[in-house]
């Protein structure tokens, strides 16, 4: 059962709590986020209340520091789905505005968390800050918890092989094309999902036919050629694939596109919406002298991807974090 989604204060009136509330941006819903939500779920189960999440849209930096807005790891649609899979039964997407940014920590807690969301417990990361100019420190939140009679827990970061798991780290790995390491921090393959778009017809005529999607603006898009898995979102059909993620320099492209060549035949109707799961980096995107040279390279990419897929199946998915 998917989580119930609330997008305004009016929607939550009398319908949200009492709850154990995990608060955060949760971009990517990585393994650290899931640990935090798991603690809220356990607390809620012990007390017979609802495990819930409060997240923000847009990212708060869009309001308080618009020159430092990070590229996002997933769309809000993906985030909501992942939060539900992590155990949240209700999700409140707070529209982050200048008014919200100027609320004092006590206003945020008393008016929203206590009065509207009916919190019994709040779960946040150790570095969580809130309220005007981030004046809501852990000490402030602990004091407000005592005043308004709710439990607060500050959840320690998760580490993976000595590295603190964070959305920033995931972004860095994706930006460098290291989708394998990013997948380990996420606990699944990094994925882009969108409607299939019509290509320029070049692939089917001069190189190889592909399924193409155009990522939403503001999402991080790993550049290069990757071994991937392509999924038909509607039917659940999946194919091993080779994906070029970039701007198609051989053909003078400038807009980011994600083009996936399926390693097995596409039987039945063509997908309308696909998810491309990035498993393994093959090579950087580069410009070729002509379509024939590109096609020759694609066939080499396919051979490398097939070797990876065979090894991955042999080792039970361990080479790709067991993520897809």
BADRENMI-516419 format. One record per residue (C-alpha): residue number from 1; residue in three letters; z, x, y. Coordinates in steps of 0.05 Angstrom, whole numbers, plus 5000, padded with zeros to 4 digits. Each point is the difference from the previous one (the first is absolute). Layout:
<pts>
+-----+--------+------+------+-------+
| num | residu |   up | east | north |
+-----+--------+------+------+-------+
| NUM |    ALA |    Z |    X |     Y |
...
+-----+--------+------+------+-------+
</pts>
This chain:
<pts>
+-----+--------+------+------+-------+
| num | residu |   up | east | north |
+-----+--------+------+------+-------+
|   1 |    UNK | 5000 | 5000 |  5000 |
|   2 |    UNK | 4979 | 5029 |  5067 |
|   3 |    UNK | 5049 | 5007 |  5058 |
|   4 |    UNK | 5005 | 4947 |  5054 |
|   5 |    UNK | 4973 | 5027 |  5066 |
|   6 |    UNK | 5029 | 4983 |  5069 |
|   7 |    UNK | 4967 | 5022 |  5065 |
|   8 |    UNK | 5041 | 4968 |  5055 |
|   9 |    UNK | 5072 | 4983 |  5018 |
|  10 |    UNK | 4984 | 4926 |  4996 |
|  11 |    UNK | 4976 | 5007 |  4928 |
|  12 |    UNK | 5065 | 5032 |  4976 |
|  13 |    UNK | 5048 | 4948 |  5029 |
|  14 |    UNK | 5044 | 4977 |  4943 |
|  15 |    UNK | 4950 | 5025 |  4948 |
|  16 |    UNK | 5013 | 5074 |  4992 |
|  17 |    UNK | 5073 | 5017 |  4982 |
|  18 |    UNK | 5051 | 5014 |  4978 |
|  19 |    UNK | 4968 | 5066 |  4982 |
|  20 |    UNK | 5005 | 5073 |  4985 |
|  21 |    UNK | 4952 | 5030 |  5049 |
|  22 |    UNK | 4962 | 5066 |  4996 |
|  23 |    UNK | 4973 | 5021 |  5068 |
|  24 |    UNK | 4944 | 5049 |  5015 |
|  25 |    UNK | 4927 | 5012 |  5015 |
|  26 |    UNK | 4987 | 5010 |  4926 |
|  27 |    UNK | 4930 | 5028 |  5012 |
|  28 |    UNK | 4974 | 5018 |  4931 |
|  29 |    UNK | 5061 | 4971 |  4963 |
|  30 |    UNK | 5011 | 5068 |  4968 |
|  31 |    UNK | 5053 | 5018 |  4948 |
|  32 |    UNK | 5053 | 5009 |  5053 |
|  33 |    UNK | 4987 | 4931 |  5029 |
|  34 |    UNK | 5004 | 4970 |  4931 |
|  35 |    UNK | 5067 | 5032 |  4987 |
|  36 |    UNK | 5026 | 4968 |  5065 |
|  37 |    UNK | 4973 | 4932 |  4981 |
|  38 |    UNK | 5028 | 5007 |  4929 |
|  39 |    UNK | 5070 | 5009 |  5028 |
|  40 |    UNK | 4992 | 4937 |  5042 |
|  41 |    UNK | 4975 | 4963 |  4938 |
|  42 |    UNK | 5061 | 5022 |  4959 |
|  43 |    UNK | 5048 | 4980 |  5056 |
|  44 |    UNK | 4966 | 4932 |  5005 |
|  45 |    UNK | 5002 | 4989 |  4925 |
|  46 |    UNK | 5075 | 5015 |  4998 |
|  47 |    UNK | 5014 | 4948 |  5054 |
|  48 |    UNK | 4949 | 4947 |  4983 |
|  49 |    UNK | 4962 | 5007 |  5066 |
|  50 |    UNK | 4927 | 5016 |  5018 |
|  51 |    UNK | 4972 | 5071 |  5000 |
|  52 |    UNK | 4959 | 5005 |  5064 |
|  53 |    UNK | 4962 | 5048 |  5045 |
|  54 |    UNK | 4991 | 5006 |  5075 |
|  55 |    UNK | 4939 | 5041 |  5020 |
|  56 |    UNK | 4962 | 5009 |  5065 |
|  57 |    UNK | 4930 | 4986 |  5025 |
|  58 |    UNK | 4972 | 5038 |  5036 |
|  59 |    UNK | 5034 | 5066 |  4985 |
|  60 |    UNK | 5054 | 5009 |  5055 |
|  61 |    UNK | 4965 | 5062 |  5027 |
|  62 |    UNK | 4943 | 4956 |  5022 |
|  63 |    UNK | 5048 | 4972 |  5052 |
|  64 |    UNK | 5049 | 5056 |  5016 |
|  65 |    UNK | 4953 | 5060 |  4992 |
|  66 |    UNK | 4927 | 4977 |  4996 |
|  67 |    UNK | 4974 | 5071 |  5005 |
|  68 |    UNK | 5034 | 5016 |  4934 |
|  69 |    UNK | 4979 | 4942 |  4955 |
|  70 |    UNK | 4993 | 5026 |  4929 |
|  71 |    UNK | 4943 | 4982 |  4955 |
|  72 |    UNK | 5026 | 4948 |  4951 |
|  73 |    UNK | 5004 | 5009 |  4925 |
|  74 |    UNK | 4987 | 4928 |  4983 |
|  75 |    UNK | 4981 | 4934 |  5033 |
|  76 |    UNK | 5052 | 4947 |  5012 |
|  77 |    UNK | 4970 | 4959 |  4943 |
|  78 |    UNK | 5010 | 5059 |  4953 |
|  79 |    UNK | 5070 | 5013 |  5027 |
|  80 |    UNK | 5022 | 4928 |  4988 |
|  81 |    UNK | 4973 | 5002 |  4929 |
|  82 |    UNK | 5035 | 5065 |  4985 |
|  83 |    UNK | 5066 | 4977 |  5030 |
|  84 |    UNK | 4997 | 4938 |  4956 |
|  85 |    UNK | 4986 | 5043 |  4939 |
|  86 |    UNK | 5061 | 5043 |  5019 |
|  87 |    UNK | 5045 | 4939 |  4995 |
|  88 |    UNK | 5002 | 4966 |  5069 |
|  89 |    UNK | 5000 | 4925 |  4995 |
|  90 |    UNK | 4994 | 4987 |  5075 |
|  91 |    UNK | 4966 | 5044 |  5052 |
|  92 |    UNK | 5007 | 4992 |  5075 |
|  93 |    UNK | 4945 | 5035 |  5039 |
|  94 |    UNK | 5029 | 5010 |  5069 |
|  95 |    UNK | 4948 | 5004 |  5055 |
|  96 |    UNK | 5021 | 5063 |  5036 |
|  97 |    UNK | 4993 | 4989 |  5075 |
|  98 |    UNK | 5026 | 5031 |  5064 |
|  99 |    UNK | 5054 | 4946 |  5000 |
| 100 |    UNK | 5023 | 5020 |  4931 |
| 101 |    UNK | 4999 | 5073 |  5020 |
| 102 |    UNK | 5047 | 4985 |  5059 |
| 103 |    UNK | 5051 | 4961 |  4959 |
| 104 |    UNK | 5068 | 5033 |  4995 |
| 105 |    UNK | 5024 | 5017 |  4929 |
| 106 |    UNK | 5052 | 4944 |  5004 |
| 107 |    UNK | 4948 | 4949 |  5022 |
| 108 |    UNK | 4955 | 5020 |  4942 |
| 109 |    UNK | 5057 | 4994 |  4950 |
| 110 |    UNK | 5035 | 4938 |  5026 |
| 111 |    UNK | 4941 | 4957 |  5021 |
| 112 |    UNK | 4949 | 5018 |  4946 |
| 113 |    UNK | 5035 | 5029 |  4939 |
| 114 |    UNK | 5064 | 4959 |  5001 |
| 115 |    UNK | 4980 | 4935 |  5033 |
| 116 |    UNK | 4928 | 4992 |  4975 |
| 117 |    UNK | 4994 | 5040 |  4936 |
| 118 |    UNK | 5072 | 4987 |  4976 |
| 119 |    UNK | 5012 | 5070 |  4974 |
| 120 |    UNK | 5055 | 5017 |  4951 |
| 121 |    UNK | 4978 | 5072 |  4991 |
| 122 |    UNK | 4953 | 5047 |  5036 |
| 123 |    UNK | 4965 | 5059 |  4967 |
| 124 |    UNK | 4967 | 5055 |  5041 |
| 125 |    UNK | 4982 | 5073 |  4994 |
| 126 |    UNK | 5047 | 5052 |  5027 |
| 127 |    UNK | 4953 | 5015 |  5058 |
| 128 |    UNK | 4993 | 4927 |  5022 |
| 129 |    UNK | 5005 | 4988 |  5075 |
| 130 |    UNK | 4992 | 4934 |  5037 |
| 131 |    UNK | 5009 | 4966 |  5067 |
| 132 |    UNK | 4984 | 5023 |  5070 |
| 133 |    UNK | 4981 | 5074 |  5002 |
| 134 |    UNK | 5022 | 5005 |  4927 |
| 135 |    UNK | 5073 | 4995 |  5021 |
| 136 |    UNK | 5018 | 4964 |  4936 |
| 137 |    UNK | 5026 | 5059 |  4960 |
| 138 |    UNK | 5031 | 4995 |  4930 |
| 139 |    UNK | 5069 | 5001 |  5034 |
| 140 |    UNK | 4980 | 4942 |  5045 |
| 141 |    UNK | 4973 | 4960 |  4941 |
| 142 |    UNK | 5063 | 5013 |  4960 |
| 143 |    UNK | 5042 | 4975 |  5058 |
| 144 |    UNK | 4958 | 4937 |  5006 |
| 145 |    UNK | 5005 | 4988 |  4925 |
| 146 |    UNK | 5076 | 5000 |  5007 |
| 147 |    UNK | 4998 | 4955 |  5061 |
| 148 |    UNK | 4952 | 4949 |  4969 |
| 149 |    UNK | 5027 | 5005 |  4929 |
| 150 |    UNK | 4942 | 5025 |  4959 |
| 151 |    UNK | 4990 | 5060 |  4955 |
| 152 |    UNK | 4956 | 5058 |  5021 |
| 153 |    UNK | 4974 | 5055 |  4955 |
| 154 |    UNK | 4964 | 5062 |  5022 |
| 155 |    UNK | 4954 | 5021 |  4943 |
| 156 |    UNK | 4988 | 5075 |  4990 |
| 157 |    UNK | 4928 | 5024 |  4998 |
| 158 |    UNK | 4966 | 5011 |  4933 |
| 159 |    UNK | 4975 | 5069 |  4984 |
| 160 |    UNK | 4943 | 5019 |  4954 |
| 161 |    UNK | 5000 | 5071 |  4975 |
| 162 |    UNK | 5041 | 5023 |  5059 |
| 163 |    UNK | 4961 | 4962 |  5053 |
| 164 |    UNK | 5027 | 4942 |  5039 |
| 165 |    UNK | 4956 | 4939 |  4989 |
| 166 |    UNK | 4976 | 4969 |  5065 |
| 167 |    UNK | 4940 | 4963 |  5028 |
| 168 |    UNK | 4985 | 5061 |  5044 |
| 169 |    UNK | 4995 | 5044 |  4939 |
| 170 |    UNK | 4954 | 4950 |  4965 |
| 171 |    UNK | 4955 | 4999 |  5062 |
| 172 |    UNK | 4997 | 5076 |  5002 |
| 173 |    UNK | 4979 | 5004 |  4927 |
| 174 |    UNK | 4948 | 4946 |  5008 |
| 175 |    UNK | 4973 | 5033 |  5062 |
| 176 |    UNK | 4992 | 5065 |  4960 |
| 177 |    UNK | 4966 | 4963 |  4942 |
| 178 |    UNK | 5059 | 5013 |  4953 |
| 179 |    UNK | 4999 | 4930 |  4972 |
| 180 |    UNK | 5035 | 5023 |  4936 |
| 181 |    UNK | 5063 | 5023 |  5037 |
| 182 |    UNK | 4997 | 4938 |  5046 |
| 183 |    UNK | 4997 | 4957 |  4938 |
| 184 |    UNK | 5063 | 5031 |  4972 |
| 185 |    UNK | 5038 | 4985 |  5064 |
| 186 |    UNK | 4973 | 4929 |  5001 |
| 187 |    UNK | 5012 | 4989 |  4926 |
| 188 |    UNK | 4929 | 4975 |  4992 |
| 189 |    UNK | 4930 | 5018 |  5020 |
| 190 |    UNK | 4983 | 4997 |  5074 |
| 191 |    UNK | 4952 | 4941 |  5007 |
| 192 |    UNK | 4953 | 4969 |  5051 |
| 193 |    UNK | 4983 | 4927 |  4993 |
| 194 |    UNK | 4949 | 4958 |  5038 |
| 195 |    UNK | 4938 | 4957 |  4995 |
| 196 |    UNK | 4938 | 5032 |  4969 |
| 197 |    UNK | 4950 | 5015 |  5056 |
| 198 |    UNK | 4926 | 5009 |  4996 |
| 199 |    UNK | 4979 | 5073 |  5003 |
| 200 |    UNK | 4939 | 5029 |  5034 |
| 201 |    UNK | 4957 | 4995 |  4937 |
| 202 |    UNK | 4994 | 5075 |  4996 |
| 203 |    UNK | 5044 | 5008 |  4939 |
| 204 |    UNK | 4962 | 4951 |  4956 |
| 205 |    UNK | 4933 | 5030 |  5020 |
| 206 |    UNK | 5012 | 5075 |  5008 |
| 207 |    UNK | 5067 | 5019 |  4968 |
| 208 |    UNK | 5043 | 4954 |  4957 |
| 209 |    UNK | 5022 | 4927 |  5010 |
| 210 |    UNK | 5070 | 4989 |  5026 |
| 211 |    UNK | 5051 | 4947 |  5018 |
| 212 |    UNK | 5020 | 5010 |  5073 |
| 213 |    UNK | 5059 | 4979 |  5043 |
| 214 |    UNK | 5016 | 5014 |  5072 |
| 215 |    UNK | 5074 | 5014 |  5011 |
| 216 |    UNK | 5039 | 4963 |  5054 |
| 217 |    UNK | 5008 | 5040 |  5065 |
| 218 |    UNK | 5065 | 5037 |  5004 |
| 219 |    UNK | 5006 | 5015 |  4925 |
| 220 |    UNK | 5002 | 5071 |  4974 |
| 221 |    UNK | 4937 | 5014 |  4960 |
| 222 |    UNK | 5000 | 5063 |  4957 |
| 223 |    UNK | 4936 | 5039 |  5013 |
| 224 |    UNK | 4960 | 5028 |  4942 |
| 225 |    UNK | 4976 | 4983 |  4930 |
| 226 |    UNK | 5050 | 4974 |  4949 |
| 227 |    UNK | 5008 | 4976 |  4929 |
| 228 |    UNK | 5022 | 4928 |  5010 |
| 229 |    UNK | 5009 | 4934 |  4967 |
| 230 |    UNK | 4965 | 4940 |  5031 |
| 231 |    UNK | 5030 | 4931 |  4989 |
| 232 |    UNK | 4970 | 4931 |  5011 |
| 233 |    UNK | 5058 | 4967 |  5036 |
| 234 |    UNK | 4980 | 4929 |  4979 |
| 235 |    UNK | 4987 | 5011 |  4926 |
| 236 |    UNK | 5041 | 5063 |  4985 |
| 237 |    UNK | 4940 | 5037 |  4971 |
| 238 |    UNK | 5006 | 5075 |  5008 |
| 239 |    UNK | 4952 | 5059 |  4996 |
| 240 |    UNK | 5009 | 5075 |  5001 |
| 241 |    UNK | 4963 | 5023 |  5061 |
| 242 |    UNK | 4982 | 5057 |  5047 |
| 243 |    UNK | 5013 | 4985 |  5073 |
| 244 |    UNK | 4973 | 5033 |  5063 |
| 245 |    UNK | 5047 | 4985 |  5057 |
| 246 |    UNK | 4974 | 5022 |  5067 |
| 247 |    UNK | 4943 | 4992 |  5050 |
| 248 |    UNK | 4938 | 5016 |  4957 |
| 249 |    UNK | 4979 | 5063 |  5039 |
| 250 |    UNK | 4936 | 5009 |  4960 |
| 251 |    UNK | 4974 | 4935 |  5029 |
| 252 |    UNK | 5028 | 5010 |  5070 |
| 253 |    UNK | 5058 | 4952 |  4992 |
| 254 |    UNK | 5058 | 4995 |  5049 |
| 255 |    UNK | 5041 | 4940 |  4976 |
| 256 |    UNK | 5049 | 5009 |  4941 |
| 257 |    UNK | 4976 | 4970 |  4936 |
| 258 |    UNK | 5026 | 5000 |  4929 |
| 259 |    UNK | 4944 | 5001 |  4948 |
| 260 |    UNK | 5017 | 4995 |  4927 |
| 261 |    UNK | 4951 | 5016 |  4943 |
| 262 |    UNK | 5022 | 4965 |  4936 |
| 263 |    UNK | 5000 | 5043 |  4937 |
| 264 |    UNK | 4985 | 4940 |  4956 |
| 265 |    UNK | 4951 | 4943 |  5010 |
| 266 |    UNK | 5016 | 4943 |  5046 |
| 267 |    UNK | 4992 | 4939 |  4956 |
| 268 |    UNK | 5004 | 4930 |  5027 |
| 269 |    UNK | 5004 | 4982 |  5073 |
| 270 |    UNK | 5013 | 5053 |  5052 |
| 271 |    UNK | 5071 | 5002 |  5028 |
| 272 |    UNK | 5013 | 4969 |  5068 |
| 273 |    UNK | 5064 | 5039 |  5013 |
| 274 |    UNK | 5020 | 5066 |  4969 |
| 275 |    UNK | 5059 | 5047 |  4998 |
| 276 |    UNK | 4985 | 5074 |  4994 |
| 277 |    UNK | 5056 | 5042 |  4970 |
| 278 |    UNK | 4997 | 5074 |  5015 |
| 279 |    UNK | 5019 | 5043 |  4940 |
| 280 |    UNK | 4974 | 5071 |  5008 |
| 281 |    UNK | 4966 | 5043 |  5053 |
| 282 |    UNK | 4932 | 5027 |  4979 |
| 283 |    UNK | 4971 | 5032 |  5062 |
| 284 |    UNK | 4995 | 4995 |  5076 |
| 285 |    UNK | 4945 | 4958 |  5031 |
| 286 |    UNK | 4943 | 5042 |  5027 |
| 287 |    UNK | 4930 | 4993 |  5026 |
| 288 |    UNK | 4941 | 5011 |  4952 |
| 289 |    UNK | 4929 | 5018 |  5020 |
| 290 |    UNK | 4970 | 4937 |  4970 |
| 291 |    UNK | 5014 | 4941 |  4955 |
| 292 |    UNK | 4976 | 5037 |  4938 |
| 293 |    UNK | 5051 | 5055 |  5010 |
| 294 |    UNK | 5055 | 4949 |  5011 |
| 295 |    UNK | 4980 | 4962 |  4936 |
| 296 |    UNK | 5004 | 5065 |  4961 |
| 297 |    UNK | 5070 | 5013 |  5027 |
| 298 |    UNK | 5022 | 4929 |  4984 |
| 299 |    UNK | 4980 | 5010 |  4927 |
| 300 |    UNK | 5044 | 5063 |  4999 |
| 301 |    UNK | 5056 | 4960 |  5032 |
| 302 |    UNK | 4993 | 4947 |  4946 |
| 303 |    UNK | 5006 | 5053 |  4946 |
| 304 |    UNK | 5064 | 5028 |  5031 |
| 305 |    UNK | 5029 | 4930 |  5007 |
| 306 |    UNK | 4985 | 4984 |  4928 |
| 307 |    UNK | 5036 | 5063 |  4978 |
| 308 |    UNK | 5060 | 4979 |  5041 |
| 309 |    UNK | 4999 | 4929 |  4972 |
| 310 |    UNK | 4998 | 5026 |  4928 |
| 311 |    UNK | 5057 | 5048 |  5012 |
| 312 |    UNK | 5039 | 4946 |  5035 |
| 313 |    UNK | 4993 | 4952 |  4942 |
| 314 |    UNK | 5018 | 5056 |  4951 |
| 315 |    UNK | 5065 | 5015 |  5037 |
| 316 |    UNK | 5018 | 4927 |  5011 |
| 317 |    UNK | 4984 | 4998 |  5074 |
| 318 |    UNK | 5047 | 5056 |  5018 |
| 319 |    UNK | 4946 | 5036 |  5039 |
| 320 |    UNK | 4997 | 4942 |  5048 |
| 321 |    UNK | 5074 | 4983 |  5004 |
| 322 |    UNK | 4990 | 4943 |  4950 |
| 323 |    UNK | 4980 | 4959 |  5061 |
| 324 |    UNK | 4937 | 4967 |  4976 |
+-----+--------+------+------+-------+
</pts>
